[in-house]
Amino acid sequence: MTDIFHEIEEDLRRERLRKLWDRFGGLIIAAIVLVVVGAAGWSGYTYWRHQQAVAASAAFQSAVGLFDAGKFAEAETAFSAVAKDGPAGYRSLALFRGAAAAAARDKAAGIAAFDAIAADTRLPALVRELAQLRAALILVDTAGLADVKQRVAAIAAGTGPLRNAAREALALAELKAGDLAAANKTATEITSDSETPPGVRSRAELIRRLTAGAGSEPAAPESAAPTPAAPAPGGAATQ
């Protein structure tokens, strides 16, 4: 009797499965096909990304070789190609190396390249600020204080990780411009910041020493008291 019940249950189960298959079999097959195709597509995409990264790495190293050989114009072109066609991970690095190559052959071209990076809103804010700082450092040697301030004043006044590097560039520009009081103030801001890196701190301390006492007027020398006239012979005063 028990076997009969088992057979009936099995028949009912098979009948339910058959109905389910008749109703949803096509969807199940389609889902399986999608999973297989999706897995194959992801595998192909991963392989393509890997090949792109390998190609970008080779192109980047080739551009570095051109830079090291002093072929700055060719290196700039090669870095620009990597930044344009390479994976996102190489873009910022290639842009900066390309700008450095431009600066090595012509400082004005380098400033323009770093300014272009700073103006690219697709890049992260920190990358853009670093480009402003690099342009400012070139301008310390080639332009006036106003040009340096234009690029780093806001960074120096902020709380970001590049603030003290920006203050250092600003202090150097102020020192070069002969504004010793401003240079001393900016250097003091650097040394007063507990998060200032050791190298930046030591250079700022040097600027502070070079500009110590700037802005204070030296004390005027005291007037000498008049020397009394010597008495004339016989005690008579000279008229």
C-alpha positions as CSV (number, residue, x, y, z in Angstrom):
1,M,0.0,0.0,0.0
2,T,2.9,2.4,0.9
3,D,4.5,1.8,-2.5
4,I,1.3,2.8,-4.3
5,F,1.1,6.1,-2.4
6,H,4.8,6.7,-3.3
7,E,4.1,6.1,-6.9
8,I,1.1,8.4,-6.9
9,E,3.2,11.1,-5.2
10,E,5.9,10.7,-7.8
11,D,3.4,10.9,-10.6
12,L,1.9,14.1,-9.2
13,R,5.4,15.5,-8.7
14,R,6.3,14.7,-12.3
15,E,3.0,16.2,-13.5
16,R,3.7,19.4,-11.6
17,L,7.2,19.6,-13.0
18,R,6.0,19.0,-16.5
19,K,3.4,21.8,-16.2
20,L,6.0,24.1,-14.7
21,W,8.4,23.3,-17.5
22,D,5.7,23.8,-20.2
23,R,5.0,27.2,-18.6
24,F,8.5,28.5,-17.7
25,G,10.9,26.2,-19.7
26,G,11.5,28.8,-22.3
27,L,12.3,31.4,-19.7
28,I,14.6,29.1,-17.9
29,I,16.6,28.3,-21.0
30,A,16.8,32.0,-21.9
31,A,18.1,32.8,-18.4
32,I,20.7,30.1,-18.7
33,V,21.8,31.4,-22.1
34,L,22.0,35.0,-20.7
35,V,24.2,33.8,-17.8
36,V,26.5,31.9,-20.1
37,V,26.7,34.8,-22.6
38,G,27.2,37.3,-19.8
39,A,30.0,35.3,-18.2
40,A,31.7,35.0,-21.6
41,G,31.2,38.7,-22.3
42,W,32.7,39.7,-18.9
43,S,35.6,37.3,-19.4
44,G,36.2,38.9,-22.8
45,Y,35.9,42.5,-21.4
46,T,38.3,41.6,-18.6
47,Y,40.8,40.2,-21.1
48,W,40.4,43.4,-23.3
49,R,41.0,45.6,-20.3
50,H,44.1,43.6,-19.4
51,Q,45.4,44.0,-22.9
52,Q,44.7,47.7,-22.9
53,A,46.6,48.0,-19.6
54,V,49.6,46.1,-21.0
55,A,49.7,48.2,-24.1
56,A,49.3,51.4,-22.1
57,S,52.1,50.3,-19.7
58,A,54.4,49.7,-22.7
59,A,53.6,53.0,-24.3
60,F,54.1,54.8,-21.0
61,Q,57.5,53.3,-20.4
62,S,58.5,54.1,-24.0
63,A,57.5,57.8,-23.3
64,V,59.6,57.7,-20.1
65,G,62.5,56.5,-22.1
66,L,62.2,59.4,-24.5
67,F,62.0,61.8,-21.6
68,D,65.1,60.4,-20.0
69,A,66.9,60.6,-23.3
70,G,66.2,64.3,-23.5
71,K,63.7,64.0,-26.4
72,F,61.2,66.2,-24.6
73,A,59.0,67.1,-27.6
74,E,58.7,63.4,-28.6
75,A,58.0,62.4,-25.0
76,E,55.3,65.0,-24.7
77,T,53.6,63.6,-27.8
78,A,53.9,60.0,-26.5
79,F,52.5,60.9,-23.1
80,S,49.6,62.8,-24.7
81,A,48.7,59.6,-26.7
82,V,48.7,57.5,-23.5
83,A,46.5,60.1,-21.7
84,K,44.0,60.1,-24.7
85,D,43.8,56.4,-25.5
86,G,45.0,54.6,-22.3
87,P,43.0,53.3,-19.4
88,A,41.8,55.8,-16.8
89,G,44.5,54.8,-14.3
90,Y,47.2,56.1,-16.7
91,R,45.5,59.3,-17.7
92,S,46.4,61.6,-14.8
93,L,50.0,60.2,-14.6
94,A,50.5,60.6,-18.4
95,L,49.1,64.2,-18.3
96,F,51.5,65.2,-15.6
97,R,54.5,63.6,-17.3
98,G,53.5,65.2,-20.6
99,A,53.3,68.6,-18.9
100,A,56.7,68.0,-17.3
101,A,58.1,67.2,-20.7
102,A,56.6,70.4,-22.1
103,A,58.2,72.4,-19.3
104,A,61.6,70.8,-19.9
105,R,61.6,72.1,-23.4
106,D,59.8,75.4,-22.8
107,K,58.7,76.7,-19.4
108,A,55.8,78.7,-20.9
109,A,54.5,75.6,-22.6
110,G,54.8,73.6,-19.4
111,I,52.8,76.3,-17.5
112,A,50.1,76.2,-20.1
113,A,50.0,72.4,-19.9
114,F,49.7,72.4,-16.1
115,D,47.0,75.1,-16.4
116,A,45.1,72.9,-18.8
117,I,45.2,70.0,-16.3
118,A,44.0,72.4,-13.5
119,A,41.1,73.5,-15.7
120,D,39.9,70.0,-16.6
121,T,36.8,69.4,-14.4
122,R,36.8,65.7,-15.3
123,L,39.8,65.2,-13.1
124,P,39.7,64.9,-9.3
125,A,40.1,68.2,-7.3
126,L,43.3,67.0,-5.7
127,V,44.9,66.3,-9.2
128,R,43.8,69.8,-10.4
129,E,45.3,71.5,-7.3
130,L,48.6,69.6,-7.8
131,A,48.7,70.9,-11.4
132,Q,48.1,74.5,-10.1
133,L,51.0,74.0,-7.6
134,R,53.3,72.7,-10.4
135,A,52.6,75.7,-12.5
136,A,53.2,78.0,-9.6
137,L,56.6,76.4,-8.9
138,I,57.7,77.1,-12.4
139,L,56.3,80.7,-12.2
140,V,58.4,81.4,-9.0
141,D,61.4,81.5,-11.3
142,T,59.9,83.0,-14.4
143,A,57.1,85.4,-13.4
144,G,55.9,87.8,-10.7
145,L,54.2,87.3,-7.4
146,A,50.7,87.9,-8.8
147,D,51.0,85.0,-11.2
148,V,52.0,82.6,-8.4
149,K,49.2,83.9,-6.1
150,Q,46.6,83.4,-8.8
151,R,47.3,79.7,-8.7
152,V,48.1,78.8,-5.1
153,A,46.5,81.5,-2.8
154,A,43.3,79.6,-2.4
155,I,45.1,76.3,-1.8
156,A,47.4,77.9,0.7
157,A,44.4,79.4,2.6
158,G,42.6,76.1,2.8
159,T,42.9,72.9,4.8
160,G,43.7,70.4,2.1
161,P,46.8,68.2,2.0
162,L,48.7,70.5,-0.4
163,R,48.2,73.6,1.7
164,N,51.8,73.8,3.0
165,A,53.4,73.0,-0.3
166,A,51.3,75.9,-1.7
167,R,52.4,78.1,1.1
168,E,56.0,77.3,0.4
169,A,55.6,78.3,-3.2
170,L,53.9,81.5,-2.1
171,A,56.6,82.3,0.5
172,L,59.4,81.8,-2.2
173,A,57.5,84.1,-4.6
174,E,57.1,86.7,-1.8
175,L,60.8,86.4,-0.9
176,K,61.8,86.8,-4.6
177,A,59.5,89.9,-4.9
178,G,61.2,91.5,-1.9
179,D,58.1,91.3,0.3
180,L,60.0,90.0,3.3
181,A,57.3,90.6,5.8
182,A,54.8,88.6,3.8
183,A,57.3,85.9,3.2
184,N,58.0,85.7,7.0
185,K,54.3,85.5,7.7
186,T,53.7,82.7,5.2
187,A,56.7,80.8,6.4
188,T,55.4,81.1,10.0
189,E,52.1,79.7,8.9
190,I,54.0,76.6,7.6
191,T,56.1,76.1,10.7
192,S,53.0,76.6,13.0
193,D,51.1,73.8,11.2
194,S,51.6,70.5,13.1
195,E,50.9,68.5,9.8
196,T,53.7,70.1,7.8
197,P,56.1,67.5,6.3
198,P,59.7,67.7,7.7
199,G,61.2,68.9,4.4
200,V,58.8,71.7,3.9
201,R,59.1,72.7,7.6
202,S,62.9,72.9,7.4
203,R,62.8,75.1,4.2
204,A,60.1,77.3,5.8
205,E,62.3,77.7,8.9
206,L,65.2,78.9,6.7
207,I,62.9,81.5,5.0
208,R,61.9,82.7,8.5
209,R,65.5,83.1,9.5
210,L,66.3,85.0,6.3
211,T,63.3,87.4,6.8
212,A,63.6,87.7,10.6
213,G,62.8,91.3,11.7
214,A,61.2,92.2,8.4
215,G,58.8,95.0,8.7
216,S,60.2,96.5,11.8
217,E,61.9,99.9,11.6
218,P,65.4,100.2,13.0
219,A,65.7,102.4,16.1
220,A,66.9,105.9,15.3
221,P,70.2,106.8,16.9
222,E,70.1,109.1,19.9
223,S,71.2,112.7,19.2
224,A,74.6,113.4,20.8
225,A,74.6,116.0,23.6
226,P,76.4,119.2,22.6
227,T,80.0,119.5,23.8
228,P,80.4,122.5,26.2
229,A,82.8,125.1,25.0
230,A,86.2,125.2,26.6
231,P,86.8,128.1,29.0
232,A,89.0,130.9,27.7
233,P,92.4,131.5,29.3
234,G,92.1,133.4,32.5
235,G,88.5,132.1,33.1
236,A,86.8,134.4,30.6
237,A,84.2,132.8,28.4
238,T,84.6,133.0,24.6
239,Q,82.1,135.4,23.0
